Amino acid sequence: MSIPNSQKELPSVIKRFKCPECGKRYSSKGSLIIHQRVHTGEKPFMCTECGKRFTEKSKLIIHQRVHTGEKPFMCTECGKSFSKKYGLVVHQRVHTGEKPFMCTECGKRFAEKNYLIIHQTVHTGEKPFTCTECGKGFSEKRKFVIHQRVHTGEKSFTCTECGKCFSVKSGLKSHQRIHTGEKPFTCIECGESFRHKASLKEHKIKHTGEKPFTCPECGKSCSRQTDLEIHQRIHTGEKPYPCTECGKSFTINSNLVRHQRIHTGIKPFACTECHKSFSAHHKLSLHKRVHTGEKPFTCTECGKSFSRKDSLQYHYTTHTGEKPFTCTECGKCFSKKSSLQCHRVIHTGEKPFACAECGKSFSLKRNLTNHHRIHTGEKPLKSYSAEDRLSSPHQRDVSHV
């Protein structure tokens, strides 16, 4: 059967509009005009709320939903709404389990194409986004943009409950769960729930034991890419998070945030039993065991139990006599890391504990606590130097540095 001429010519009729710049073809003149704005940089559609401009009216309409809060696309399974139809399509894969994008290297599948593209950088090692401030490379533009806020100090997302500011919206959303008590991420293996998706992902490794990220320097394996990146700073010596108050630098941002509370005196984690406050969440968790009496760490040698893992580790040294923490300056050895840290101030002269009232600094936390009594009117106790602290067997390994 012969094919009519009109049907033979149909493909050329469908895409008869050719871009003179790059040769790309389009089925309509309107599509070509929109495409040509890529070359001209023209963005004729402007948002009257924020001034942002767009190449297409449809993109402006979608953007305006940021300001109006309109989310016209609703999931029939769970009722969650989205501002874009594509957002709904991707979300529905949570219910269907569909992961149409597969990595040809390792077979891992993803619900979104951009997740696959990001994942593939694990195999290629590609990091196309480089920070001009510190030279650090990133595989994702999103992570690159977030990283730059380390240098600019920008924190545009504020918690309406406590006023705490964040550099990323996801950080604010995660933080707000502290106030709401919400734990939306549940492990299907054991039923434990978490505030953060990353915490659930990390928890799942307890069940699988998977550690797919390996350090090329020493062969250590990590369960997360971020853990590997942090670990590698041991080899590179990189400490990209400096304190603006005292100049001390840290390998991870969370350590910097925790350190800054020494200067600010902020203690955001309060015990619901006695209302005592703490600068770090893990310190609150440890404190709670005072009320519960929980001692989950047991010595296999003598059966003695402890509320803290580090207390158990230190206790083991009473059986082994081991002193694994060595001062690189003088070679002195210690059974506890905290004792080594305390000892180091003899060499560095560092005084990291500053009084929020008068600014006076101390090398030991206990001396700062003692100093506070001058301001509160309590009778001061004896002050200790780092040398005093380490001079007797009884004091040598006290952990309250």
C-alpha positions in Angstrom: 0.0 0.0 0.0 1.4 3.4 -1.0 1.6 6.1 1.6 0.0 9.4 0.7 2.4 12.3 0.1 0.8 14.3 2.9 1.8 11.6 5.4 5.3 11.3 3.9 5.9 15.0 4.5 4.3 15.0 8.0 7.6 14.8 10.0 9.1 17.9 8.2 5.7 19.7 8.7 5.8 18.9 12.5 9.2 20.5 13.1 9.5 23.0 10.3 10.7 25.9 12.6 14.5 25.9 12.8 16.5 28.0 15.3 19.2 29.9 13.2 21.5 29.9 16.3 21.8 26.2 17.1 19.7 24.4 14.5 17.2 22.9 16.9 13.7 22.4 15.3 10.2 23.0 16.7 6.7 22.2 15.7 5.3 25.7 16.2 6.6 29.2 15.8 5.6 30.0 19.5 7.9 27.2 20.7 10.8 28.5 18.6 10.3 32.1 19.9 10.4 30.8 23.5 13.5 28.7 22.7 15.3 31.7 21.2 15.2 33.5 24.5 17.9 31.0 25.7 20.2 32.7 23.2 19.0 36.3 23.6 18.6 36.2 27.4 15.2 37.8 27.1 12.8 37.3 30.1 9.6 39.2 29.3 7.4 37.9 32.2 8.1 39.5 35.5 6.7 38.6 39.0 5.1 41.7 40.5 5.8 40.4 44.0 9.6 39.9 43.9 10.7 41.1 40.5 12.0 37.7 39.3 11.7 37.3 35.5 10.9 34.3 33.3 11.1 33.3 29.6 7.6 31.8 29.6 4.3 32.9 31.1 3.6 29.3 32.3 6.8 29.4 34.4 5.7 32.8 35.9 2.3 31.3 36.9 4.0 28.4 38.6 6.4 30.7 40.4 3.6 32.9 41.7 2.3 30.0 43.7 5.3 30.6 46.0 3.7 33.9 47.0 0.1 32.8 47.0 0.6 29.4 48.6 -1.6 27.8 46.0 -1.1 24.0 45.6 -3.6 22.8 43.0 -2.3 19.3 42.5 -3.4 16.9 45.3 -2.4 13.3 45.9 -5.5 11.1 46.1 -3.6 8.6 48.4 -2.5 10.9 51.3 -4.0 14.3 50.5 -0.6 16.1 50.2 -0.7 19.0 47.7 1.8 20.4 45.3 2.3 23.7 43.4 3.5 21.8 40.3 2.1 18.8 38.5 5.5 17.2 38.2 5.9 17.4 42.0 2.7 15.3 42.3 3.9 12.8 39.7 7.2 12.3 41.6 5.5 12.1 45.0 3.1 9.4 43.8 6.1 7.1 43.3 6.3 7.1 47.1 3.0 5.1 47.1 3.6 3.0 44.0 7.3 2.3 44.7 8.1 3.1 41.1 11.8 4.0 40.5 12.1 4.3 36.7 15.7 5.7 36.6 18.4 3.1 36.9 22.2 3.5 37.3 24.0 1.5 34.6 27.1 1.1 36.9 25.6 -0.5 40.0 21.9 -1.1 39.2 20.6 1.3 41.9 17.2 2.8 41.0 15.7 6.3 41.6 12.3 7.9 41.6 13.7 11.1 40.0 16.1 11.6 37.1 18.1 14.3 38.9 18.7 11.9 41.8 20.2 9.5 39.3 22.4 12.2 37.8 23.6 13.2 41.3 24.2 9.5 42.2 26.3 8.9 39.1 28.9 11.3 40.4 29.7 8.7 43.1 31.1 6.6 40.2 32.7 9.3 38.1 34.0 11.4 41.0 32.9 14.5 39.1 32.5 17.7 41.2 31.7 20.5 38.6 30.8 23.2 41.2 33.8 24.8 42.8 33.7 27.4 45.6 35.8 30.4 44.7 36.4 31.2 48.4 38.0 27.9 49.6 38.3 25.8 46.4 36.0 23.0 47.7 34.2 21.0 44.9 30.6 19.8 44.9 28.7 17.3 42.7 25.4 19.1 43.2 24.6 22.8 42.6 22.2 22.8 45.6 25.0 21.7 47.9 27.3 24.3 46.4 24.8 27.1 46.9 24.2 26.0 50.6 28.0 25.8 51.2 28.6 29.4 50.0 26.4 30.5 53.0 29.2 29.3 55.2 31.3 32.2 53.9 28.6 34.8 53.6 26.9 33.9 56.9 23.5 34.2 55.3 20.7 32.6 57.4 17.4 33.7 55.9 15.1 31.1 57.4 13.9 31.9 60.9 12.0 29.8 63.4 8.9 31.7 64.6 8.9 29.7 67.9 12.4 30.5 69.2 14.0 32.9 66.7 16.8 30.5 65.6 18.0 31.2 62.1 19.0 28.7 59.4 20.9 28.9 56.1 18.6 26.3 54.4 14.8 25.9 54.5 15.2 22.1 55.2 17.2 23.0 58.3 14.4 25.1 59.6 11.7 22.5 58.9 13.8 19.8 60.7 14.4 22.2 63.6 10.6 23.0 64.0 10.0 19.3 64.8 11.8 19.9 68.1 8.9 22.2 69.0 6.1 20.0 67.5 7.5 16.7 68.5 6.8 15.3 65.0 8.7 12.2 63.9 7.4 11.5 60.4 10.1 9.1 59.3 9.5 5.5 60.5 11.7 2.4 60.1 9.6 -0.4 58.5 12.0 -3.0 60.1 11.6 -2.1 63.8 9.0 0.7 63.9 11.3 3.4 65.4 10.5 6.9 64.3 12.8 9.9 63.6 12.5 13.6 63.1 14.9 13.6 60.1 15.0 11.5 57.0 18.8 11.4 57.2 18.5 9.9 60.8 16.2 7.2 59.5 18.6 6.4 56.6 21.5 6.2 59.0 19.4 4.0 61.4 18.6 1.6 58.6 22.3 0.7 58.2 22.0 -1.0 61.7 19.7 -3.5 59.9 21.7 -3.8 56.7 25.3 -3.2 57.9 26.0 -1.6 54.5 29.1 0.6 54.1 29.4 1.4 50.4 31.8 4.5 50.7 35.5 3.6 51.0 38.4 6.0 51.7 41.1 5.7 49.0 43.8 6.8 51.6 43.3 4.2 54.4 40.5 1.9 53.2 38.1 2.8 55.9 34.5 2.2 54.8 31.6 4.5 55.7 27.8 4.1 55.5 27.3 7.6 54.1 29.0 9.8 51.5 29.0 12.7 54.0 30.7 10.5 56.6 33.4 9.7 54.1 33.9 13.3 53.2 34.3 14.3 56.9 36.6 11.3 57.5 38.9 12.4 54.6 39.6 15.7 56.4 41.7 13.6 58.8 44.1 13.0 55.8 43.8 16.5 54.3 43.8 18.5 57.6 40.9 20.6 56.2 38.9 22.5 58.7 36.4 24.6 56.7 34.3 25.9 59.6 36.0 28.8 61.5 34.6 30.5 64.6 34.3 34.2 64.0 34.8 34.9 67.7 38.1 33.2 68.4 39.3 31.8 65.0 39.2 28.2 66.0 38.3 25.9 63.0 36.3 22.7 62.8 36.0 19.8 60.4 32.2 19.8 60.6 29.6 22.6 60.9 27.8 20.9 63.9 31.0 21.1 65.9 31.3 24.8 65.1 27.7 25.4 66.1 28.3 23.5 69.4 31.5 25.5 70.0 29.9 28.9 69.4 27.6 28.2 72.4 30.7 28.6 74.6 30.7 32.3 73.5 27.0 32.9 73.4 26.1 30.9 76.5 23.0 29.5 74.6 21.7 26.2 76.0 18.7 25.3 73.8 18.1 21.7 75.1 16.1 21.7 78.4 15.3 18.7 80.6 11.6 18.3 81.1 12.2 16.7 84.6 14.3 19.3 86.3 14.5 22.1 83.6 18.3 22.0 83.5 19.6 23.2 80.1 22.4 22.0 77.9 24.3 23.3 74.9 24.1 20.0 73.0 21.3 17.5 72.5 23.6 14.5 73.3 24.4 16.1 76.7 20.6 16.3 77.4 20.2 12.6 76.4 23.0 11.6 78.8 21.6 13.8 81.6 18.2 12.2 81.3 19.7 8.9 82.5 20.2 10.6 85.9 16.4 10.5 86.2 15.7 7.2 84.5 18.7 5.4 86.1 19.4 3.8 82.7 22.9 2.3 82.4 23.0 0.6 79.0 26.8 0.1 78.7 28.1 -3.0 80.6 31.7 -4.1 81.1 32.2 -7.7 79.8 35.1 -8.1 82.3 33.4 -7.4 85.6 29.7 -6.7 84.8 29.7 -3.1 86.0 27.3 -0.9 84.1 27.5 2.7 83.0 25.2 5.4 81.7 27.8 6.6 79.1 29.8 4.7 76.5 32.9 6.8 77.1 32.7 6.0 80.8 32.7 2.3 79.9 35.6 2.7 77.5 37.6 4.5 80.3 36.6 1.8 82.8 38.1 -0.8 80.5 41.5 0.8 80.9 41.4 -0.2 84.6 41.5 -3.8 83.4 43.9 -3.3 80.5 46.1 -0.4 81.8 45.9 1.0 78.2 46.5 4.8 77.6 45.6 5.2 74.0 45.6 9.0 73.8 49.1 10.5 73.3 50.1 14.1 73.3 52.0 14.9 70.0 53.9 17.7 71.8 55.5 15.8 74.7 54.5 12.2 74.3 52.5 11.9 77.5 49.8 9.3 77.4 46.2 9.4 78.8 43.5 6.8 79.2 40.8 9.4 78.3 40.5 11.7 75.3 39.1 14.5 77.5 42.2 14.3 79.7 44.4 14.7 76.6 42.4 17.7 75.5 42.8 19.2 78.9 46.5 18.6 78.9 47.0 20.2 75.5 46.2 23.7 76.8 49.5 23.6 78.7 51.2 23.7 75.3 48.7 25.8 73.3 47.8 28.3 76.1 44.3 28.1 74.7 41.4 29.5 76.9 38.2 28.4 75.1 35.8 29.0 78.0 34.7 32.6 78.1 32.5 34.3 80.7 29.4 35.8 79.1 29.3 38.5 81.8 32.8 40.0 81.8 34.6 38.2 78.9 37.3 36.6 81.0 38.6 33.3 79.5 39.6 30.0 81.1 41.5 26.9 80.0 39.2 24.6 82.0 35.4 24.6 82.1 35.3 24.0 85.8 37.3 27.3 86.4 34.7 29.2 84.3 31.9 27.6 86.4 33.7 28.6 89.5 34.3 32.1 88.2 30.6 32.6 87.5 30.1 32.5 91.3 31.7 35.9 91.5 28.8 37.3 89.5 26.1 35.2 91.2 27.4 35.9 94.7 28.2 32.3 95.5 31.4 31.5 97.4 34.1 30.6 94.8 35.8 27.2 95.1 39.5 26.5 94.6 40.7 27.2 91.0 42.7 24.7 89.1 45.3 25.0 86.3 45.7 22.4 83.7 48.8 21.2 85.5 46.9 20.9 88.8 44.2 19.0 87.0 46.6 16.3 85.9 49.0 16.2 88.8 47.2 13.5 90.9 45.9 10.1 90.0 42.5 11.0 91.4 42.1 14.1 89.1 44.1 12.8 86.1 41.1 11.5 84.1 38.2 13.7 85.3 36.1 14.2 82.2 34.4 17.5 82.9 36.6 19.6 80.7 
